Amino acid sequence: MDGVRDWSMAVIGSLDELTGLLAGRRGLYVRWSMGPQLDLSREPSSRDALTGIELPGLSANPMDVEDWWGERPLRTWAARRLYDYSHLPRVKDTRVRPWLLVGTEAGRGPDNEPLVRDVVPLGWVDQKVITEAEEEIHQQQGVWGPLNRR
């Protein structure tokens, strides 16, 4: 990286806005970290928390809808993908925030998460979106069980 890059990013301000982004493309990922300025200041890599091994890309979670999701609402899919890791600021560091990116999958990490290179940051995911995602998940009924993310 050249050090002069402008790291200001758009802010995705609602779950509906995020859903609209997902509807229009594939290859989007969400990463929970302190942001691209830190993550991309050197060769992008994550570190396995258990072994300390440096991984060949940034750990990220895919936002692409899987075929098995069928005709279920895209909004609920987006909420579920954010909800999965919304506990990270509580357990890792309060400065950890989600941001959306595109990139090239370079492999899989120890939790089978994509490791992404050639990263292009798209925008921060506002805390309001996380709140909306949690509300969306809590409104689901039927076989949705509790996920302990505390």
C-alpha positions, 0 to 999 in steps of 0.5 A: 500500500502506498500510505497516501490512500484515503481510507474514508469509506461510505457507511451502510446505514440500514439493513435494507441498504445492505440487502440492496447491495446483496441483491445486485452482486456476488462476491461480497464479504463482511470483515469484523476488525478495526478496519481496512486502514490497519488490515491493509497497511501491510500484506493482508493476512489474519492470524489464527488465534489458537496457533498464532499462524499467519494466514494467507489473507484476511478472515472474512465471511461471505455475504452471498446467498446460498442456493439452499436459502431458496425463496426466503427473504434476502433481508433475513439472510443479510441479518443472519450473516451479520448476527453470526459475528456480532458478538466479536466487539464484546469478546475481542475489542470494542473497536472491532466493527464490521465492514463490507468488501470485495476480494479474491478468496485465497483459501480457508482458515481454521474455522473454514472461513474464507481468507480474502486477498486483493481486498477492495473496501466498500463501506462500514456497516453502521451499528444501527444495521447490527441492531436491525439485524438482531431485531430481524433474527429475534422476530423469526419463528418456528425452528429458529433456535437460540444462538448463544453469542454472549 
